[in-house]
């Protein structure tokens, strides 16, 4: 296939392997069902070799390995290894528990040693609060991301969470104006939800 005139990049690729011994999976609560997901992982792993082959066929010059929450949760080892093996084509976005006290220093050390472009924050609401997103503890992780020039990718579950989270995300973007903020899955848009955003 001829290479496109404008370089193409894959902004959100999930890499996973069926080498479960070296990279244990954690598929509890998988949306597609644990049995179906395990079957897909075993039969059709999205390894670096496979994904780079697809990219080559489609003229994709590089992209981002976004940690696959449904398979590995916050065990980022496979994503890190893939990005480190192919630094000329792949960079990593790691899923981190922002509110854990050890996360900021872990992020600083990991970013110094590996090919990291950003972090991915994921969580559910706690009533009207999002402690994983903007609690005082989580803001310490944001501080490190800003210090290191990392992007912050935000993923929350679909539904009414989106309109409740957007004003908080706006405040975070204003607080960290130099930090790229990505709404994972476009913030799970819901028809008619815009009228409920306050």
C-alpha contacts under 8 A as a table, 3 or more apart, distances in Angstrom:
res1	aa1	res2	aa2	distance
1	X	57	X	6.06
1	X	58	X	7.08
1	X	59	X	7.27
2	X	59	X	7.16
3	X	7	X	7.82
3	X	58	X	7.84
3	X	59	X	4.96
4	X	7	X	6.21
4	X	8	X	7.43
4	X	59	X	6.19
7	X	59	X	7.46
7	X	60	X	6.79
7	X	61	X	6.35
8	X	59	X	6.50
8	X	60	X	4.66
8	X	61	X	5.93
8	X	62	X	7.38
9	X	60	X	5.39
9	X	61	X	5.96
9	X	62	X	5.17
9	X	63	X	5.05
10	X	13	X	6.38
10	X	60	X	6.81
10	X	62	X	6.41
10	X	63	X	4.33
10	X	64	X	6.28
11	X	63	X	5.45
11	X	64	X	5.25
12	X	63	X	7.27
12	X	64	X	5.65
12	X	65	X	6.48
12	X	66	X	5.77
13	X	63	X	7.23
13	X	64	X	5.97
13	X	65	X	5.11
13	X	66	X	5.73
14	X	46	X	7.24
14	X	65	X	5.78
14	X	66	X	5.44
14	X	67	X	6.34
14	X	68	X	5.56
15	X	45	X	7.84
15	X	46	X	5.06
15	X	47	X	5.62
15	X	48	X	6.72
15	X	51	X	7.69
15	X	65	X	6.37
15	X	66	X	7.52
15	X	67	X	7.49
15	X	68	X	7.14
15	X	78	X	7.68
15	X	79	X	6.64
15	X	82	X	7.91
16	X	41	X	7.34
16	X	45	X	5.76
16	X	46	X	5.05
16	X	47	X	5.54
16	X	68	X	7.64
16	X	71	X	7.74
16	X	78	X	7.09
16	X	79	X	7.91
17	X	20	X	7.22
17	X	23	X	7.54
17	X	41	X	6.81
17	X	42	X	7.85
17	X	45	X	4.95
17	X	46	X	6.17
17	X	47	X	5.36
17	X	78	X	7.99
18	X	41	X	5.78
18	X	42	X	5.09
18	X	43	X	7.86
18	X	45	X	5.82
19	X	22	X	5.76
19	X	23	X	6.02
19	X	24	X	7.78
20	X	23	X	4.91
20	X	24	X	4.69
20	X	25	X	6.43
21	X	24	X	5.79
23	X	77	X	7.30
23	X	78	X	6.59
24	X	72	X	7.50
25	X	71	X	5.53
25	X	72	X	5.21
26	X	70	X	7.47
26	X	71	X	5.45
26	X	72	X	5.29
26	X	73	X	6.60
27	X	30	X	5.44
27	X	34	X	6.00
27	X	37	X	7.59
27	X	38	X	7.79
27	X	70	X	5.84
27	X	71	X	5.06
27	X	72	X	7.17
28	X	34	X	6.61
28	X	70	X	7.97
29	X	33	X	7.11
29	X	34	X	6.96
29	X	70	X	7.95
30	X	33	X	5.11
30	X	34	X	5.48
30	X	37	X	7.17
30	X	70	X	5.79
30	X	71	X	7.89
31	X	34	X	7.88
31	X	70	X	7.80
32	X	36	X	6.35
32	X	37	X	6.28
33	X	36	X	5.45
33	X	37	X	6.10
34	X	37	X	5.15
34	X	38	X	6.04
35	X	38	X	5.25
35	X	39	X	6.27
36	X	39	X	5.16
36	X	40	X	6.31
37	X	40	X	5.07
37	X	41	X	6.16
38	X	41	X	5.07
38	X	42	X	6.14
39	X	42	X	5.19
39	X	43	X	6.07
40	X	43	X	5.23
40	X	44	X	5.45
40	X	45	X	7.15
41	X	44	X	5.58
41	X	45	X	5.05
41	X	46	X	7.99
42	X	45	X	6.28
45	X	50	X	7.91
46	X	50	X	5.90
46	X	51	X	6.04
47	X	50	X	5.20
47	X	51	X	6.10
48	X	51	X	5.16
48	X	52	X	5.88
48	X	82	X	6.23
49	X	52	X	5.39
49	X	53	X	6.21
50	X	53	X	5.16
50	X	54	X	6.42
51	X	54	X	5.04
51	X	55	X	6.13
52	X	55	X	4.91
52	X	56	X	6.04
53	X	56	X	5.11
53	X	57	X	6.31
54	X	57	X	5.13
54	X	58	X	6.28
55	X	58	X	5.11
55	X	59	X	5.89
55	X	60	X	4.59
55	X	61	X	6.94
55	X	62	X	7.64
56	X	59	X	5.19
56	X	60	X	5.97
56	X	61	X	7.33
57	X	60	X	7.76
60	X	63	X	7.76
61	X	89	X	6.61
62	X	88	X	7.67
62	X	89	X	4.26
62	X	90	X	5.77
63	X	89	X	6.27
63	X	90	X	5.22
63	X	91	X	6.64
64	X	90	X	5.56
64	X	91	X	5.02
64	X	92	X	5.66
64	X	93	X	6.80
65	X	79	X	6.20
65	X	82	X	7.76
65	X	83	X	6.96
65	X	90	X	6.44
65	X	91	X	6.00
65	X	92	X	4.78
65	X	93	X	6.08
66	X	79	X	7.22
66	X	92	X	6.07
66	X	93	X	4.77
66	X	94	X	6.46
66	X	95	X	7.92
66	X	120	X	7.76
67	X	72	X	7.53
67	X	73	X	7.80
67	X	74	X	7.83
67	X	76	X	6.45
67	X	79	X	6.00
67	X	92	X	7.59
67	X	93	X	6.12
67	X	94	X	5.29
67	X	95	X	5.67
67	X	120	X	7.56
68	X	71	X	5.63
68	X	72	X	5.98
68	X	73	X	6.77
68	X	95	X	7.98
69	X	72	X	5.51
69	X	73	X	4.24
69	X	74	X	6.97
69	X	95	X	7.23
70	X	73	X	6.21
72	X	75	X	5.42
72	X	76	X	7.03
73	X	76	X	7.75
73	X	95	X	7.16
74	X	94	X	7.68
74	X	95	X	5.27
74	X	96	X	5.83
74	X	97	X	7.28
75	X	78	X	7.96
75	X	95	X	7.93
76	X	79	X	5.44
76	X	80	X	6.09
76	X	94	X	6.17
76	X	95	X	6.91
77	X	80	X	5.18
77	X	81	X	6.08
78	X	81	X	5.07
78	X	82	X	6.12
79	X	82	X	5.25
79	X	83	X	6.28
79	X	92	X	6.34
79	X	93	X	7.95
79	X	94	X	7.43
80	X	83	X	5.26
80	X	84	X	6.06
80	X	92	X	6.29
80	X	94	X	7.88
80	X	114	X	6.94
80	X	115	X	7.19
80	X	116	X	7.75
81	X	84	X	5.08
81	X	85	X	6.08
82	X	85	X	5.22
82	X	86	X	6.44
82	X	90	X	7.43
83	X	86	X	5.32
83	X	87	X	5.70
83	X	89	X	7.97
83	X	90	X	5.00
83	X	91	X	5.03
83	X	92	X	5.66
83	X	114	X	7.97
83	X	115	X	5.96
83	X	116	X	7.80
84	X	87	X	5.51
84	X	90	X	7.92
84	X	91	X	7.82
84	X	114	X	6.36
84	X	115	X	5.73
86	X	89	X	5.58
86	X	90	X	5.57
87	X	90	X	5.43
87	X	91	X	6.43
87	X	115	X	6.62
91	X	115	X	5.68
91	X	116	X	5.76
91	X	117	X	5.93
92	X	115	X	6.25
92	X	116	X	4.70
92	X	117	X	5.61
92	X	118	X	6.76
93	X	116	X	6.17
93	X	117	X	5.76
93	X	118	X	4.52
93	X	119	X	4.90
93	X	120	X	6.21
93	X	153	X	7.96
94	X	116	X	7.54
94	X	118	X	6.50
94	X	119	X	4.66
94	X	120	X	5.57
95	X	119	X	5.76
95	X	120	X	4.44
95	X	121	X	5.92
95	X	122	X	7.41
96	X	103	X	7.08
96	X	119	X	6.55
96	X	120	X	6.24
96	X	121	X	5.97
96	X	122	X	7.94
97	X	100	X	5.79
97	X	103	X	6.66
97	X	121	X	6.79
97	X	122	X	7.74
97	X	132	X	6.82
98	X	103	X	6.11
98	X	104	X	7.59
98	X	121	X	6.77
98	X	132	X	5.77
98	X	133	X	7.09
98	X	137	X	7.22
98	X	138	X	4.61
98	X	139	X	7.69
98	X	140	X	7.85
98	X	141	X	5.48
98	X	142	X	7.75
99	X	103	X	7.36
99	X	131	X	6.81
99	X	132	X	5.35
99	X	133	X	7.67
99	X	135	X	6.97
99	X	136	X	7.84
99	X	137	X	4.70
99	X	138	X	4.04
99	X	139	X	7.72
99	X	140	X	7.94
99	X	141	X	7.35
100	X	103	X	5.54
100	X	137	X	6.85
100	X	138	X	7.34
101	X	104	X	7.01
101	X	137	X	6.67
102	X	105	X	5.97
102	X	106	X	6.24
103	X	106	X	5.00
103	X	107	X	5.91
103	X	141	X	6.57
104	X	107	X	5.14
104	X	108	X	6.26
104	X	140	X	6.37
104	X	141	X	4.77
104	X	144	X	6.06
105	X	108	X	5.01
105	X	109	X	6.20
106	X	109	X	5.22
106	X	110	X	5.93
107	X	110	X	5.10
107	X	111	X	5.90
107	X	141	X	7.87
107	X	144	X	7.47
107	X	145	X	7.95
108	X	111	X	5.37
108	X	112	X	6.33
108	X	144	X	6.80
108	X	148	X	7.66
109	X	112	X	5.22
109	X	113	X	6.47
110	X	113	X	5.22
110	X	114	X	5.92
111	X	114	X	5.33
111	X	115	X	6.82
111	X	116	X	5.63
111	X	148	X	7.97
116	X	150	X	7.80
117	X	150	X	5.47
117	X	151	X	6.43
118	X	145	X	7.52
118	X	150	X	4.48
118	X	151	X	4.33
118	X	152	X	5.66
118	X	153	X	7.19
119	X	145	X	7.66
119	X	150	X	7.00
119	X	151	X	6.36
119	X	152	X	5.10
119	X	153	X	5.99
120	X	152	X	5.91
120	X	153	X	4.47
120	X	154	X	5.79
120	X	155	X	7.15
121	X	132	X	7.23
121	X	133	X	6.96
121	X	152	X	7.33
121	X	153	X	6.20
121	X	154	X	5.04
121	X	155	X	6.02
122	X	132	X	7.18
122	X	133	X	7.88
122	X	154	X	6.29
122	X	155	X	4.80
122	X	156	X	5.53
123	X	130	X	7.51
123	X	132	X	6.10
123	X	133	X	7.67
123	X	155	X	7.03
123	X	156	X	5.40
123	X	157	X	7.12
124	X	130	X	6.96
124	X	156	X	6.12
124	X	157	X	6.29
124	X	161	X	7.94
125	X	128	X	6.40
125	X	129	X	5.74
125	X	130	X	4.98
125	X	131	X	7.75
125	X	161	X	6.96
126	X	129	X	4.99
126	X	130	X	5.90
126	X	131	X	7.29
128	X	164	X	7.59
130	X	133	X	5.31
130	X	134	X	6.38
130	X	135	X	7.08
130	X	165	X	7.82
131	X	134	X	5.78
131	X	135	X	4.64
131	X	138	X	7.01
132	X	135	X	6.60
132	X	138	X	5.97
133	X	138	X	5.99
133	X	139	X	7.75
134	X	137	X	7.77
134	X	138	X	5.45
134	X	139	X	5.73
134	X	168	X	7.62
134	X	172	X	7.63
135	X	138	X	5.05
135	X	139	X	6.16
136	X	139	X	5.16
136	X	140	X	6.83
137	X	140	X	5.50
137	X	141	X	7.32
138	X	141	X	5.30
138	X	142	X	6.54
139	X	142	X	4.77
139	X	143	X	6.06
140	X	143	X	4.97
140	X	144	X	6.52
141	X	144	X	5.19
141	X	145	X	6.24
142	X	145	X	4.99
142	X	146	X	6.09
142	X	152	X	7.99
143	X	146	X	5.16
143	X	147	X	6.11
144	X	147	X	4.86
144	X	148	X	6.11
145	X	148	X	5.20
145	X	149	X	6.01
145	X	150	X	4.97
145	X	151	X	7.09
145	X	152	X	7.39
145	X	179	X	7.73
146	X	149	X	5.07
146	X	150	X	6.15
146	X	151	X	7.97
146	X	176	X	6.86
146	X	178	X	7.21
146	X	179	X	5.71
147	X	150	X	7.85
149	X	178	X	7.85
149	X	179	X	6.61
150	X	179	X	6.74
150	X	180	X	7.46
151	X	179	X	5.81
151	X	180	X	4.73
151	X	181	X	5.99
151	X	182	X	7.39
152	X	179	X	7.15
152	X	180	X	6.26
152	X	181	X	4.98
152	X	182	X	6.13
153	X	181	X	5.92
153	X	182	X	4.50
153	X	183	X	6.08
153	X	184	X	6.05
154	X	181	X	7.41
154	X	182	X	6.06
154	X	183	X	5.27
154	X	184	X	5.45
155	X	183	X	6.65
155	X	184	X	5.00
155	X	185	X	7.42
155	X	187	X	7.16
156	X	161	X	7.09
156	X	162	X	7.34
156	X	184	X	7.97
156	X	187	X	7.54
157	X	161	X	6.67
157	X	162	X	7.83
157	X	188	X	7.79
158	X	161	X	6.22
158	X	162	X	6.51
158	X	187	X	7.77
158	X	188	X	5.38
159	X	162	X	6.36
159	X	188	X	7.49
159	X	190	X	7.16
160	X	163	X	5.93
160	X	164	X	6.70
160	X	193	X	7.81
161	X	164	X	5.28
161	X	165	X	6.00
162	X	165	X	5.21
162	X	166	X	6.19
162	X	187	X	6.19
162	X	188	X	6.64
162	X	189	X	7.37
163	X	166	X	5.47
163	X	167	X	7.71
163	X	193	X	6.48
163	X	194	X	7.05
163	X	196	X	6.50
163	X	197	X	4.94
163	X	198	X	7.78
164	X	167	X	6.86
164	X	168	X	7.80
164	X	197	X	6.68
164	X	198	X	7.77
165	X	168	X	5.41
165	X	169	X	6.26
166	X	169	X	4.98
166	X	170	X	6.17
166	X	197	X	7.44
167	X	170	X	5.01
167	X	171	X	6.39
167	X	197	X	7.61
167	X	198	X	7.04
168	X	171	X	5.11
168	X	172	X	6.32
169	X	172	X	4.97
169	X	173	X	6.16
170	X	173	X	5.08
170	X	174	X	6.27
171	X	174	X	5.06
171	X	175	X	6.12
172	X	175	X	4.92
172	X	176	X	6.08
173	X	176	X	5.17
173	X	177	X	5.57
173	X	179	X	7.28
173	X	181	X	6.80
174	X	177	X	5.29
176	X	179	X	5.46
177	X	180	X	7.83
183	X	186	X	5.00
183	X	187	X	4.97
184	X	187	X	5.65
184	X	188	X	7.75
185	X	188	X	5.62
186	X	189	X	6.58
189	X	193	X	7.47
190	X	193	X	5.30
190	X	194	X	7.95
191	X	194	X	7.75
192	X	195	X	6.16
192	X	196	X	7.73
193	X	196	X	5.35
193	X	197	X	6.90
194	X	197	X	5.44
